[in-house]
């Protein structure tokens, strides 16, 4: 039983690291939202 106590967390850590490493391959690329044109910003002094 002690062996399972050591092996299970190590295997879970390996799975989490593997999923994080290959996340780009597993998930489809996220579509970037279209950028809205920004309003012109002027200073209060009018310069």
CHARMM-style PDB file with segment names, atoms N, HN, CA, C and O in Angstrom:
ATOM      1  N   UNK     1       0.819  -1.205   0.000  1.00  0.00      PROA
ATOM      2  CA  UNK     1       0.000   0.000   0.000  1.00  0.00      PROA
ATOM      3  C   UNK     1       0.857   1.262   0.000  1.00  0.00      PROA
ATOM      4  O   UNK     1       0.467   2.276  -0.578  1.00  0.00      PROA
ATOM      5  N   UNK     2       2.017   1.207   0.641  1.00  0.00      PROA
ATOM      6  HN  UNK     2       2.334   0.383   1.111  1.00  0.00      PROA
ATOM      7  CA  UNK     2       2.879   2.388   0.653  1.00  0.00      PROA
ATOM      8  C   UNK     2       3.380   2.709  -0.747  1.00  0.00      PROA
ATOM      9  O   UNK     2       3.596   3.870  -1.093  1.00  0.00      PROA
ATOM     10  N   UNK     3       3.560   1.671  -1.541  1.00  0.00      PROA
ATOM     11  HN  UNK     3       3.384   0.728  -1.260  1.00  0.00      PROA
ATOM     12  CA  UNK     3       4.030   1.900  -2.904  1.00  0.00      PROA
ATOM     13  C   UNK     3       2.982   2.694  -3.684  1.00  0.00      PROA
ATOM     14  O   UNK     3       3.332   3.603  -4.437  1.00  0.00      PROA
ATOM     15  N   UNK     4       1.707   2.362  -3.512  1.00  0.00      PROA
ATOM     16  HN  UNK     4       1.423   1.623  -2.901  1.00  0.00      PROA
ATOM     17  CA  UNK     4       0.647   3.108  -4.188  1.00  0.00      PROA
ATOM     18  C   UNK     4       0.596   4.549  -3.710  1.00  0.00      PROA
ATOM     19  O   UNK     4       0.305   5.457  -4.489  1.00  0.00      PROA
ATOM     20  N   UNK     5       0.878   4.759  -2.433  1.00  0.00      PROA
ATOM     21  HN  UNK     5       1.115   4.022  -1.800  1.00  0.00      PROA
ATOM     22  CA  UNK     5       0.872   6.106  -1.871  1.00  0.00      PROA
ATOM     23  C   UNK     5       1.922   6.981  -2.547  1.00  0.00      PROA
ATOM     24  O   UNK     5       1.738   8.192  -2.665  1.00  0.00      PROA
ATOM     25  N   UNK     6       2.995   6.389  -2.980  1.00  0.00      PROA
ATOM     26  HN  UNK     6       3.145   5.405  -2.884  1.00  0.00      PROA
ATOM     27  CA  UNK     6       4.066   7.138  -3.648  1.00  0.00      PROA
ATOM     28  C   UNK     6       3.824   7.212  -5.152  1.00  0.00      PROA
ATOM     29  O   UNK     6       4.038   8.258  -5.763  1.00  0.00      PROA
ATOM     30  N   UNK     7       3.383   6.117  -5.746  1.00  0.00      PROA
ATOM     31  HN  UNK     7       3.209   5.266  -5.249  1.00  0.00      PROA
ATOM     32  CA  UNK     7       3.281   6.046  -7.203  1.00  0.00      PROA
ATOM     33  C   UNK     7       2.122   6.884  -7.744  1.00  0.00      PROA
ATOM     34  O   UNK     7       2.282   7.557  -8.762  1.00  0.00      PROA
ATOM     35  N   UNK     8       0.969   6.859  -7.091  1.00  0.00      PROA
ATOM     36  HN  UNK     8       0.840   6.312  -6.264  1.00  0.00      PROA
ATOM     37  CA  UNK     8      -0.208   7.557  -7.621  1.00  0.00      PROA
ATOM     38  C   UNK     8       0.024   9.062  -7.750  1.00  0.00      PROA
ATOM     39  O   UNK     8      -0.258   9.609  -8.816  1.00  0.00      PROA
ATOM     40  N   UNK     9       0.522   9.767  -6.726  1.00  0.00      PROA
ATOM     41  HN  UNK     9       0.751   9.323  -5.860  1.00  0.00      PROA
ATOM     42  CA  UNK     9       0.765  11.208  -6.921  1.00  0.00      PROA
ATOM     43  C   UNK     9       1.803  11.503  -8.002  1.00  0.00      PROA
ATOM     44  O   UNK     9       1.679  12.490  -8.727  1.00  0.00      PROA
ATOM     45  N   UNK    10       2.810  10.666  -8.113  1.00  0.00      PROA
ATOM     46  HN  UNK    10       2.911   9.865  -7.524  1.00  0.00      PROA
ATOM     47  CA  UNK    10       3.831  10.874  -9.146  1.00  0.00      PROA
ATOM     48  C   UNK    10       3.216  10.707 -10.532  1.00  0.00      PROA
ATOM     49  O   UNK    10       3.508  11.489 -11.438  1.00  0.00      PROA
ATOM     50  N   UNK    11       2.372   9.700 -10.703  1.00  0.00      PROA
ATOM     51  HN  UNK    11       2.135   9.065  -9.968  1.00  0.00      PROA
ATOM     52  CA  UNK    11       1.712   9.502 -11.993  1.00  0.00      PROA
ATOM     53  C   UNK    11       0.750  10.646 -12.307  1.00  0.00      PROA
ATOM     54  O   UNK    11       0.656  11.083 -13.454  1.00  0.00      PROA
ATOM     55  N   UNK    12       0.044  11.126 -11.301  1.00  0.00      PROA
ATOM     56  HN  UNK    12       0.121  10.771 -10.369  1.00  0.00      PROA
ATOM     57  CA  UNK    12      -0.872  12.243 -11.514  1.00  0.00      PROA
ATOM     58  C   UNK    12      -0.104  13.508 -11.895  1.00  0.00      PROA
ATOM     59  O   UNK    12      -0.535  14.254 -12.775  1.00  0.00      PROA
ATOM     60  N   UNK    13       1.019  13.749 -11.243  1.00  0.00      PROA
ATOM     61  HN  UNK    13       1.369  13.143 -10.528  1.00  0.00      PROA
ATOM     62  CA  UNK    13       1.847  14.901 -11.582  1.00  0.00      PROA
ATOM     63  C   UNK    13       2.350  14.789 -13.018  1.00  0.00      PROA
ATOM     64  O   UNK    13       2.353  15.775 -13.755  1.00  0.00      PROA
ATOM     65  N   UNK    14       2.770  13.611 -13.409  1.00  0.00      PROA
ATOM     66  HN  UNK    14       2.768  12.810 -12.810  1.00  0.00      PROA
ATOM     67  CA  UNK    14       3.222  13.398 -14.781  1.00  0.00      PROA
ATOM     68  C   UNK    14       2.115  13.646 -15.792  1.00  0.00      PROA
ATOM     69  O   UNK    14       2.361  14.213 -16.857  1.00  0.00      PROA
ATOM     70  N   UNK    15       0.888  13.224 -15.465  1.00  0.00      PROA
ATOM     71  HN  UNK    15       0.688  12.763 -14.600  1.00  0.00      PROA
ATOM     72  CA  UNK    15      -0.241  13.447 -16.370  1.00  0.00      PROA
ATOM     73  C   UNK    15      -0.541  14.933 -16.504  1.00  0.00      PROA
ATOM     74  O   UNK    15      -0.800  15.416 -17.607  1.00  0.00      PROA
ATOM     75  N   UNK    16      -0.510  15.662 -15.395  1.00  0.00      PROA
ATOM     76  HN  UNK    16      -0.300  15.270 -14.499  1.00  0.00      PROA
ATOM     77  CA  UNK    16      -0.780  17.106 -15.438  1.00  0.00      PROA
ATOM     78  C   UNK    16       0.295  17.822 -16.248  1.00  0.00      PROA
ATOM     79  O   UNK    16      -0.018  18.697 -17.055  1.00  0.00      PROA
ATOM     80  N   UNK    17       1.542  17.464 -16.042  1.00  0.00      PROA
ATOM     81  HN  UNK    17       1.796  16.753 -15.387  1.00  0.00      PROA
ATOM     82  CA  UNK    17       2.624  18.095 -16.799  1.00  0.00      PROA
ATOM     83  C   UNK    17       2.529  17.766 -18.282  1.00  0.00      PROA
ATOM     84  O   UNK    17       2.775  18.627 -19.127  1.00  0.00      PROA
ATOM     85  N   UNK    18       2.172  16.520 -18.603  1.00  0.00      PROA
ATOM     86  HN  UNK    18       1.973  15.821 -17.917  1.00  0.00      PROA
ATOM     87  CA  UNK    18       2.044  16.132 -20.006  1.00  0.00      PROA
ATOM     88  C   UNK    18       0.894  16.871 -20.670  1.00  0.00      PROA
ATOM     89  O   UNK    18       1.025  17.317 -21.810  1.00  0.00      PROA
ATOM     90  N   UNK    19      -0.234  17.010 -19.975  1.00  0.00      PROA
ATOM     91  HN  UNK    19      -0.340  16.648 -19.049  1.00  0.00      PROA
ATOM     92  CA  UNK    19      -1.368  17.727 -20.552  1.00  0.00      PROA
ATOM     93  C   UNK    19      -1.030  19.198 -20.759  1.00  0.00      PROA
ATOM     94  O   UNK    19      -1.434  19.793 -21.758  1.00  0.00      PROA
ATOM     95  N   UNK    20      -0.301  19.779 -19.837  1.00  0.00      PROA
ATOM     96  HN  UNK    20       0.028  19.296 -19.025  1.00  0.00      PROA
ATOM     97  CA  UNK    20       0.094  21.172 -19.988  1.00  0.00      PROA
ATOM     98  C   UNK    20       1.057  21.358 -21.144  1.00  0.00      PROA
ATOM     99  O   UNK    20       0.998  22.360 -21.857  1.00  0.00      PROA
ATOM    100  N   UNK    21       1.939  20.394 -21.328  1.00  0.00      PROA
ATOM    101  HN  UNK    21       1.987  19.580 -20.748  1.00  0.00      PROA
ATOM    102  CA  UNK    21       2.941  20.508 -22.388  1.00  0.00      PROA
ATOM    103  C   UNK    21       2.317  20.376 -23.767  1.00  0.00      PROA
ATOM    104  O   UNK    21       2.697  21.093 -24.693  1.00  0.00      PROA
ATOM    105  N   UNK    22       1.361  19.467 -23.909  1.00  0.00      PROA
ATOM    106  HN  UNK    22       1.052  18.885 -23.157  1.00  0.00      PROA
ATOM    107  CA  UNK    22       0.780  19.196 -25.219  1.00  0.00      PROA
ATOM    108  C   UNK    22      -0.605  19.804 -25.377  1.00  0.00      PROA
ATOM    109  O   UNK    22      -1.398  19.348 -26.201  1.00  0.00      PROA
ATOM    110  N   UNK    23      -0.895  20.832 -24.588  1.00  0.00      PROA
ATOM    111  HN  UNK    23      -0.251  21.202 -23.919  1.00  0.00      PROA
ATOM    112  CA  UNK    23      -2.202  21.481 -24.639  1.00  0.00      PROA
ATOM    113  C   UNK    23      -2.463  22.088 -26.011  1.00  0.00      PROA
ATOM    114  O   UNK    23      -3.592  22.049 -26.501  1.00  0.00      PROA
ATOM    115  N   UNK    24      -1.431  22.647 -26.635  1.00  0.00      PROA
ATOM    116  HN  UNK    24      -0.515  22.679 -26.237  1.00  0.00      PROA
ATOM    117  CA  UNK    24      -1.601  23.280 -27.935  1.00  0.00      PROA
ATOM    118  C   UNK    24      -2.033  22.265 -28.989  1.00  0.00      PROA
ATOM    119  O   UNK    24      -2.785  22.594 -29.907  1.00  0.00      PROA
ATOM    120  N   UNK    25      -1.556  21.037 -28.854  1.00  0.00      PROA
ATOM    121  HN  UNK    25      -0.945  20.770 -28.109  1.00  0.00      PROA
ATOM    122  CA  UNK    25      -1.899  20.013 -29.835  1.00  0.00      PROA
ATOM    123  C   UNK    25      -3.287  19.446 -29.582  1.00  0.00      PROA
ATOM    124  O   UNK    25      -3.985  19.071 -30.525  1.00  0.00      PROA
ATOM    125  N   UNK    26      -3.694  19.378 -28.323  1.00  0.00      PROA
ATOM    126  HN  UNK    26      -3.127  19.682 -27.558  1.00  0.00      PROA
ATOM    127  CA  UNK    26      -4.968  18.753 -27.970  1.00  0.00      PROA
ATOM    128  C   UNK    26      -6.134  19.683 -28.276  1.00  0.00      PROA
ATOM    129  O   UNK    26      -7.125  19.268 -28.877  1.00  0.00      PROA
ATOM    130  N   UNK    27      -6.015  20.940 -27.863  1.00  0.00      PROA
ATOM    131  HN  UNK    27      -5.210  21.277 -27.375  1.00  0.00      PROA
ATOM    132  CA  UNK    27      -7.111  21.889 -28.021  1.00  0.00      PROA
ATOM    133  C   UNK    27      -6.986  22.627 -29.345  1.00  0.00      PROA
ATOM    134  O   UNK    27      -5.875  22.895 -29.803  1.00  0.00      PROA
ATOM    135  N   UNK    28      -8.120  22.962 -29.968  1.00  0.00      PROA
ATOM    136  HN  UNK    28      -9.023  22.745 -29.596  1.00  0.00      PROA
ATOM    137  CA  UNK    28      -8.047  23.765 -31.194  1.00  0.00      PROA
ATOM    138  C   UNK    28      -7.576  25.168 -30.858  1.00  0.00      PROA
ATOM    139  O   UNK    28      -7.794  25.640 -29.743  1.00  0.00      PROA
ATOM    140  N   UNK    29      -6.935  25.840 -31.802  1.00  0.00      PROA
ATOM    141  HN  UNK    29      -6.759  25.456 -32.708  1.00  0.00      PROA
ATOM    142  CA  UNK    29      -6.463  27.205 -31.517  1.00  0.00      PROA
ATOM    143  C   UNK    29      -7.640  28.138 -31.260  1.00  0.00      PROA
ATOM    144  O   UNK    29      -8.666  28.061 -31.935  1.00  0.00      PROA
ATOM    145  N   UNK    30      -7.480  29.009 -30.291  1.00  0.00      PROA
ATOM    146  HN  UNK    30      -6.646  29.072 -29.743  1.00  0.00      PROA
ATOM    147  CA  UNK    30      -8.533  29.963 -29.949  1.00  0.00      PROA
ATOM    148  C   UNK    30      -8.563  31.067 -30.997  1.00  0.00      PROA
ATOM    149  O   UNK    30      -7.526  31.587 -31.407  1.00  0.00      PROA
ATOM    150  N   UNK    31      -9.765  31.409 -31.418  1.00  0.00      PROA
ATOM    151  HN  UNK    31     -10.608  30.986 -31.085  1.00  0.00      PROA
ATOM    152  CA  UNK    31      -9.894  32.492 -32.387  1.00  0.00      PROA
ATOM    153  C   UNK    31      -9.756  33.813 -31.651  1.00  0.00      PROA
ATOM    154  O   UNK    31     -10.403  34.043 -30.630  1.00  0.00      PROA
ATOM    155  N   UNK    32      -8.907  34.670 -32.181  1.00  0.00      PROA
ATOM    156  HN  UNK    32      -8.381  34.482 -33.011  1.00  0.00      PROA
ATOM    157  CA  UNK    32      -8.710  35.969 -31.548  1.00  0.00      PROA
ATOM    158  C   UNK    32      -9.838  36.899 -31.971  1.00  0.00      PROA
ATOM    159  O   UNK    32     -10.162  36.978 -33.156  1.00  0.00      PROA
ATOM    160  N   UNK    33     -10.435  37.597 -31.024  1.00  0.00      PROA
ATOM    161  HN  UNK    33     -10.171  37.533 -30.062  1.00  0.00      PROA
ATOM    162  CA  UNK    33     -11.515  38.516 -31.389  1.00  0.00      PROA
ATOM    163  C   UNK    33     -10.987  39.674 -32.232  1.00  0.00      PROA
ATOM    164  O   UNK    33      -9.842  40.103 -32.090  1.00  0.00      PROA
ATOM    165  N   UNK    34     -11.853  40.164 -33.111  1.00  0.00      PROA
ATOM    166  HN  UNK    34     -12.784  39.815 -33.226  1.00  0.00      PROA
ATOM    167  CA  UNK    34     -11.444  41.291 -33.946  1.00  0.00      PROA
ATOM    168  C   UNK    34     -11.233  42.509 -33.063  1.00  0.00      PROA
ATOM    169  O   UNK    34     -12.020  42.783 -32.156  1.00  0.00      PROA
ATOM    170  N   UNK    35     -10.175  43.224 -33.339  1.00  0.00      PROA
ATOM    171  HN  UNK    35      -9.537  43.001 -34.076  1.00  0.00      PROA
ATOM    172  CA  UNK    35      -9.880  44.396 -32.526  1.00  0.00      PROA
ATOM    173  C   UNK    35     -10.714  45.572 -33.013  1.00  0.00      PROA
ATOM    174  O   UNK    35     -10.775  45.859 -34.208  1.00  0.00      PROA
ATOM    175  N   UNK    36     -11.349  46.240 -32.072  1.00  0.00      PROA
ATOM    176  HN  UNK    36     -11.299  46.007 -31.101  1.00  0.00      PROA
ATOM    177  CA  UNK    36     -12.142  47.418 -32.385  1.00  0.00      PROA
ATOM    178  C   UNK    36     -11.202  48.608 -32.536  1.00  0.00      PROA
ATOM    179  O   UNK    36     -10.220  48.715 -31.801  1.00  0.00      PROA
ATOM    180  N   UNK    37     -11.487  49.500 -33.474  1.00  0.00      PROA
ATOM    181  HN  UNK    37     -12.285  49.413 -34.071  1.00  0.00      PROA
ATOM    182  CA  UNK    37     -10.639  50.695 -33.585  1.00  0.00      PROA
ATOM    183  C   UNK    37     -10.783  51.544 -32.329  1.00  0.00      PROA
ATOM    184  O   UNK    37     -11.888  51.757 -31.830  1.00  0.00      PROA
ATOM    185  N   UNK    38      -9.674  52.014 -31.837  1.00  0.00      PROA
ATOM    186  HN  UNK    38      -8.776  51.840 -32.242  1.00  0.00      PROA
ATOM    187  CA  UNK    38      -9.679  52.806 -30.614  1.00  0.00      PROA
ATOM    188  C   UNK    38     -10.052  54.251 -30.926  1.00  0.00      PROA
ATOM    189  O   UNK    38      -9.705  54.787 -31.979  1.00  0.00      PROA
ATOM    190  N   UNK    39     -10.757  54.859 -30.001  1.00  0.00      PROA
ATOM    191  HN  UNK    39     -11.039  54.424 -29.146  1.00  0.00      PROA
ATOM    192  CA  UNK    39     -11.120  56.267 -30.158  1.00  0.00      PROA
ATOM    193  C   UNK    39      -9.872  57.121 -29.968  1.00  0.00      PROA
ATOM    194  O   UNK    39      -8.973  56.774 -29.201  1.00  0.00      PROA
ATOM    195  N   UNK    40      -9.837  58.236 -30.678  1.00  0.00      PROA
ATOM    196  HN  UNK    40     -10.567  58.517 -31.301  1.00  0.00      PROA
ATOM    197  CA  UNK    40      -8.704  59.147 -30.539  1.00  0.00      PROA
ATOM    198  C   UNK    40      -8.723  59.760 -29.142  1.00  0.00      PROA
ATOM    199  O   UNK    40      -9.762  60.207 -28.655  1.00  0.00      PROA
ATOM    200  N   UNK    41      -7.572  59.771 -28.522  1.00  0.00      PROA
ATOM    201  HN  UNK    41      -6.728  59.408 -28.918  1.00  0.00      PROA
ATOM    202  CA  UNK    41      -7.463  60.317 -27.172  1.00  0.00      PROA
ATOM    203  C   UNK    41      -6.733  61.646 -27.262  1.00  0.00      PROA
ATOM    204  O   UNK    41      -5.641  61.730 -27.824  1.00  0.00      PROA
ATOM    205  N   UNK    42      -7.337  62.671 -26.711  1.00  0.00      PROA
ATOM    206  HN  UNK    42      -8.224  62.603 -26.254  1.00  0.00      PROA
ATOM    207  CA  UNK    42      -6.671  63.975 -26.699  1.00  0.00      PROA
ATOM    208  C   UNK    42      -6.473  64.405 -25.258  1.00  0.00      PROA
ATOM    209  O   UNK    42      -7.227  64.018 -24.366  1.00  0.00      PROA
ATOM    210  N   UNK    43      -5.458  65.200 -25.052  1.00  0.00      PROA
ATOM    211  HN  UNK    43      -4.845  65.514 -25.778  1.00  0.00      PROA
ATOM    212  CA  UNK    43      -5.185  65.681 -23.699  1.00  0.00      PROA
ATOM    213  C   UNK    43      -6.124  66.839 -23.376  1.00  0.00      PROA
ATOM    214  O   UNK    43      -6.582  67.530 -24.286  1.00  0.00      PROA
ATOM    215  N   UNK    44      -6.413  67.059 -22.117  1.00  0.00      PROA
ATOM    216  HN  UNK    44      -6.040  66.497 -21.378  1.00  0.00      PROA
ATOM    217  CA  UNK    44      -7.319  68.154 -21.749  1.00  0.00      PROA
ATOM    218  C   UNK    44      -6.807  69.531 -22.178  1.00  0.00      PROA
ATOM    219  O   UNK    44      -7.602  70.453 -22.359  1.00  0.00      PROA
ATOM    220  N   UNK    45      -5.494  69.680 -22.342  1.00  0.00      PROA
ATOM    221  HN  UNK    45      -4.848  68.931 -22.195  1.00  0.00      PROA
ATOM    222  CA  UNK    45      -4.954  70.987 -22.732  1.00  0.00      PROA
ATOM    223  C   UNK    45      -5.126  71.244 -24.227  1.00  0.00      PROA
ATOM    224  O   UNK    45      -4.921  72.367 -24.689  1.00  0.00      PROA
ATOM    225  N   UNK    46      -5.500  70.218 -24.982  1.00  0.00      PROA
ATOM    226  HN  UNK    46      -5.666  69.306 -24.607  1.00  0.00      PROA
ATOM    227  CA  UNK    46      -5.712  70.378 -26.413  1.00  0.00      PROA
ATOM    228  C   UNK    46      -4.445  70.296 -27.227  1.00  0.00      PROA
ATOM    229  O   UNK    46      -4.457  70.655 -28.405  1.00  0.00      PROA
ATOM    230  N   UNK    47      -3.349  69.835 -26.646  1.00  0.00      PROA
ATOM    231  HN  UNK    47      -3.340  69.543 -25.690  1.00  0.00      PROA
ATOM    232  CA  UNK    47      -2.070  69.758 -27.350  1.00  0.00      PROA
ATOM    233  C   UNK    47      -1.976  68.449 -28.080  1.00  0.00      PROA
ATOM    234  OT1 UNK    47      -0.972  68.181 -28.740  1.00  0.00      PROA
TER     235      UNK     47
END
